[in-house]
Structure formats: C-alpha cells, structure tokens
C-alpha cells in the first residue's frame, strides 16, 4: 500500500495503475466515473462515495437501493456530459480504459481527461490478471483497504483457479467468439476484451493491419471464412446469432455446429466474458464449458460465491438460472 501522508496542502500523492503521480485529497468522499466498468467496481467497494454514475443500473445488478438512483452522466449529450459531471463537484474521477485506445496503460488518456476536467483522474487496471491489485489500489485510494483486500484476494483466487485449468491441457481448444446482434462480428485475438478467451483457448481470429486496426476489436467473418478457419467451438453473446445458425444452411455445414459445440455466454447483468466486473464468472464459465474435467468445480457454487463476495447478495438457484436466460433485445 502507498503512504497516506498528506503534503502541506492536504493532498496525498497517489500512483495510479499507469504509474502516474496524482495529487488527491487524503480522505475522498466524492467520486465520479467515466464508464460503466468503473461504476461496477465502485458499487462493489465504495458505493457510498459515488456522486454520479455513467449509466443507470438495472435492478438485476444487485446494486443497493440507496445507490440505485444516482445521476447518470452518460445519458446526457456528449456536449453536456462535462458540465453535468462537474456540477456534482467530484474530488476524483476514476478512469478505466476499454483497451481500444492506443494510449491504453500509458496514462495518456487519463492525463488528457484530467486536463480537460480540471479534476484529479486516477486510472484503474481493467485486466483480468490485474483485477486483484485493481481492488487493492481502489481500497488504498478510497480508505477501504480491508474491503479492497477482501475483493483482491477473491479475484486473485479465481484467476489462479482459471489459469490452472488453462495450464492443465497441452492443446487449447480452437475457438471463434462472435459478438453483437449482427452475428458475424468476431472478437479478434488482439482486442483487449479477448483476454479471457486468449487465456483459455486458441483464438483463431487475427486481424492484420495497423496497431489501431488491430486494437479496434472489429472483425467481420462470413460463414465460408469461418468454415476455412474450422473452429472446434463457437461462442456468441446473442440469441439472434443462434437463430441465424438454425436458419442458415451455410452455417450448419460448420464442424462446430454439427458437433453441437456452439455456446452462448451469459449476459446478465452484462456479458460475462467481455465485462471487467463479470470477468471472474466469465472465466469460470468458459473454463467449465471448454474443459469440464479439468475445471473440477461446481459452477453454480462459484457464481453464488461471486455474488456473495462482490455484492453481498445470496443468490438463489432460481436467480442463478435466470442469469442464463436471454435478454429481451437478444431475440
């Protein structure tokens, strides 16, 4: 943990995930966020310090009712967001990169935002591997070290469990992961959101081109191109893609389809595989799906443990099963 000493101005010099030295108040009580990912982390560790959120949470997020009606900055027009956020007088803004900017991890975007808003901006590590330390850092920053350590230890234990499954097999499953209602947008290996997929599988989607193109996370594949790559498993996050496979004969020719190796990742409250807050259960789900024997744990118990640890929510079996049901917009 970093030193808590304050300078003559009452400010603490805090080093964020990008290695930036940020001057912040020692006792922070007003926190704003610039993404739903950062918002989700704050709901786990210090919801009472939030003065605003990015998007209004849904009831199924298990957000405490006392914090469910905070003003949502992201619903404003882009030109009005800065004024709206500053009207709540935050003492610090938490920034979590989505991984698609060239500046990811360098602190360049956080520095730019700090200059624009005139408020200290602290960057948070959004990776699955760094999740444990991300919560320890937040606990340190926000005066919640005990809670930060509880969450950090849990995240580390999940990462070790999943990494052990990944290391157990000699050959990783050849896989393609489709995202979005269009059905043929593929998650490439170079995208930040591919971290869990890349850890556990041989992601066959590779983008050529510039660094920016590779980091964009956008890649379109048609059925004949998928057939040529010949994935053993196909993952999707939408019900509509499954319907497309069932209605289009060109998709039914694929080996993964013939072998019933097409799976839909759960998306409640948000996509498990692609959302930092849901990374633990997303990784546990994918490991169990691909390597059921090596992943010798009970997935229902693991998901219930996640909700208990992160949200203090005792999940019933019915609520657990509801997490797998498609959202209305997925049909």
MOTA-V410745 format. One record per backbone hydrogen bond with DSSP energy under -0.5 kcal/mol. NH is the residue of the N-H (numbers start at 0). CO is the residue of the C=O. E is the energy in kcal/mol with one decimal. If there is no record, write none. Layout:
BEGIN
nh=NH co=CO e=E
nh=NH co=CO e=E
END
This chain:
BEGIN
nh=6 co=10 e=-2.8
nh=9 co=6 e=-2.3
nh=11 co=23 e=-4.1
nh=12 co=4 e=-0.5
nh=13 co=11 e=-0.8
nh=13 co=21 e=-3.3
nh=15 co=13 e=-0.6
nh=15 co=19 e=-2.2
nh=16 co=122 e=-2.1
nh=18 co=15 e=-2.0
nh=21 co=13 e=-3.7
nh=21 co=19 e=-0.8
nh=23 co=11 e=-2.8
nh=23 co=21 e=-0.7
nh=25 co=9 e=-1.1
nh=27 co=25 e=-0.7
nh=30 co=28 e=-0.5
nh=30 co=48 e=-2.9
nh=31 co=91 e=-2.1
nh=33 co=93 e=-1.4
nh=38 co=34 e=-1.9
nh=39 co=35 e=-2.2
nh=40 co=36 e=-1.8
nh=41 co=37 e=-2.2
nh=42 co=38 e=-2.0
nh=43 co=39 e=-1.1
nh=44 co=40 e=-1.6
nh=45 co=41 e=-2.4
nh=48 co=45 e=-1.8
nh=49 co=46 e=-1.2
nh=50 co=30 e=-2.6
nh=51 co=30 e=-0.9
nh=52 co=70 e=-2.6
nh=60 co=57 e=-1.9
nh=61 co=58 e=-1.6
nh=66 co=63 e=-2.4
nh=67 co=64 e=-1.3
nh=69 co=66 e=-0.7
nh=72 co=52 e=-2.9
nh=72 co=70 e=-0.7
nh=73 co=53 e=-1.4
nh=74 co=71 e=-0.8
nh=75 co=72 e=-1.8
nh=79 co=76 e=-1.9
nh=80 co=76 e=-0.9
nh=80 co=77 e=-0.7
nh=81 co=77 e=-0.5
nh=83 co=79 e=-2.2
nh=84 co=80 e=-2.7
nh=85 co=81 e=-2.6
nh=86 co=82 e=-1.4
nh=87 co=84 e=-1.5
nh=88 co=85 e=-1.8
nh=90 co=29 e=-2.6
nh=91 co=29 e=-1.1
nh=92 co=119 e=-2.7
nh=93 co=31 e=-2.6
nh=94 co=92 e=-0.5
nh=94 co=121 e=-2.7
nh=96 co=94 e=-0.5
nh=96 co=123 e=-0.5
nh=103 co=100 e=-1.5
nh=105 co=102 e=-2.8
nh=106 co=102 e=-0.8
nh=107 co=102 e=-0.6
nh=110 co=106 e=-2.5
nh=111 co=107 e=-2.1
nh=112 co=108 e=-2.5
nh=113 co=109 e=-2.3
nh=114 co=110 e=-2.0
nh=115 co=111 e=-2.2
nh=116 co=112 e=-2.8
nh=117 co=113 e=-2.1
nh=118 co=113 e=-0.5
nh=121 co=92 e=-2.5
nh=123 co=94 e=-2.6
nh=130 co=127 e=-1.2
nh=133 co=129 e=-1.9
nh=134 co=130 e=-1.9
nh=135 co=131 e=-1.7
nh=136 co=132 e=-2.6
nh=137 co=133 e=-2.1
nh=138 co=134 e=-2.5
nh=139 co=135 e=-2.3
nh=140 co=136 e=-2.7
nh=141 co=137 e=-2.7
nh=142 co=139 e=-0.7
nh=143 co=138 e=-3.0
nh=147 co=143 e=-2.9
nh=148 co=144 e=-2.5
nh=149 co=145 e=-2.0
nh=150 co=146 e=-2.5
nh=151 co=147 e=-2.7
nh=152 co=148 e=-2.7
nh=153 co=149 e=-1.8
nh=154 co=150 e=-2.8
nh=155 co=151 e=-2.4
nh=156 co=152 e=-2.0
nh=157 co=153 e=-2.1
nh=158 co=154 e=-2.4
nh=159 co=155 e=-2.5
nh=160 co=156 e=-1.9
nh=161 co=157 e=-2.6
nh=162 co=158 e=-2.9
nh=163 co=159 e=-2.0
nh=164 co=160 e=-1.4
nh=165 co=161 e=-2.3
nh=166 co=162 e=-1.9
nh=167 co=163 e=-0.9
nh=167 co=164 e=-0.7
nh=168 co=164 e=-0.7
nh=172 co=199 e=-0.6
nh=174 co=201 e=-2.4
nh=175 co=232 e=-1.6
nh=177 co=175 e=-0.5
nh=177 co=234 e=-3.6
nh=178 co=184 e=-3.2
nh=182 co=179 e=-1.1
nh=184 co=178 e=-0.6
nh=185 co=183 e=-0.6
nh=185 co=218 e=-4.0
nh=186 co=176 e=-3.0
nh=187 co=185 e=-0.8
nh=188 co=204 e=-3.4
nh=190 co=187 e=-1.4
nh=193 co=190 e=-1.7
nh=194 co=191 e=-1.4
nh=197 co=193 e=-3.4
nh=198 co=194 e=-1.7
nh=199 co=195 e=-1.9
nh=200 co=196 e=-2.5
nh=201 co=172 e=-3.1
nh=202 co=200 e=-1.0
nh=203 co=174 e=-2.4
nh=203 co=201 e=-0.6
nh=205 co=203 e=-0.8
nh=213 co=209 e=-2.4
nh=214 co=210 e=-2.1
nh=215 co=211 e=-0.8
nh=215 co=212 e=-0.5
nh=216 co=213 e=-0.5
nh=218 co=216 e=-0.5
nh=220 co=183 e=-2.5
nh=225 co=221 e=-2.2
nh=226 co=222 e=-2.4
nh=227 co=223 e=-1.5
nh=228 co=224 e=-1.7
nh=229 co=225 e=-2.2
nh=230 co=225 e=-0.5
nh=231 co=173 e=-1.6
nh=232 co=173 e=-1.7
nh=233 co=260 e=-2.4
nh=234 co=175 e=-2.5
nh=235 co=262 e=-2.3
nh=236 co=177 e=-0.9
nh=239 co=329 e=-0.9
nh=241 co=237 e=-0.9
nh=242 co=238 e=-1.9
nh=243 co=239 e=-2.0
nh=244 co=240 e=-2.2
nh=245 co=241 e=-1.8
nh=246 co=242 e=-1.3
nh=247 co=243 e=-1.4
nh=248 co=246 e=-0.6
nh=250 co=247 e=-1.1
nh=251 co=247 e=-1.3
nh=252 co=248 e=-0.6
nh=253 co=250 e=-1.7
nh=255 co=230 e=-0.5
nh=257 co=253 e=-2.6
nh=258 co=254 e=-2.4
nh=259 co=256 e=-1.6
nh=260 co=255 e=-3.6
nh=262 co=233 e=-2.6
nh=264 co=235 e=-2.7
nh=264 co=262 e=-0.6
nh=266 co=322 e=-0.6
nh=267 co=322 e=-0.7
nh=271 co=265 e=-2.3
nh=273 co=270 e=-0.6
nh=274 co=270 e=-1.1
nh=275 co=273 e=-0.5
nh=277 co=274 e=-1.7
nh=278 co=274 e=-0.6
nh=278 co=275 e=-1.3
nh=281 co=277 e=-2.6
nh=282 co=278 e=-3.0
nh=283 co=279 e=-2.0
nh=284 co=280 e=-2.4
nh=285 co=281 e=-2.4
nh=286 co=282 e=-2.4
nh=287 co=283 e=-2.0
nh=288 co=284 e=-2.2
nh=289 co=285 e=-2.6
nh=290 co=286 e=-2.6
nh=294 co=290 e=-2.7
nh=295 co=293 e=-1.9
nh=296 co=294 e=-2.1
nh=298 co=296 e=-0.7
nh=301 co=297 e=-2.1
nh=302 co=298 e=-2.7
nh=303 co=299 e=-2.3
nh=304 co=300 e=-2.2
nh=305 co=301 e=-2.0
nh=306 co=302 e=-2.1
nh=307 co=303 e=-2.2
nh=308 co=304 e=-2.8
nh=309 co=305 e=-2.9
nh=310 co=306 e=-1.8
nh=311 co=307 e=-1.0
nh=312 co=306 e=-2.0
nh=313 co=311 e=-0.5
nh=314 co=312 e=-1.0
nh=319 co=315 e=-2.4
nh=320 co=316 e=-2.4
nh=321 co=317 e=-1.7
nh=322 co=318 e=-0.9
nh=322 co=319 e=-0.8
nh=323 co=320 e=-1.3
nh=324 co=321 e=-1.2
nh=329 co=326 e=-1.6
nh=330 co=327 e=-1.4
END
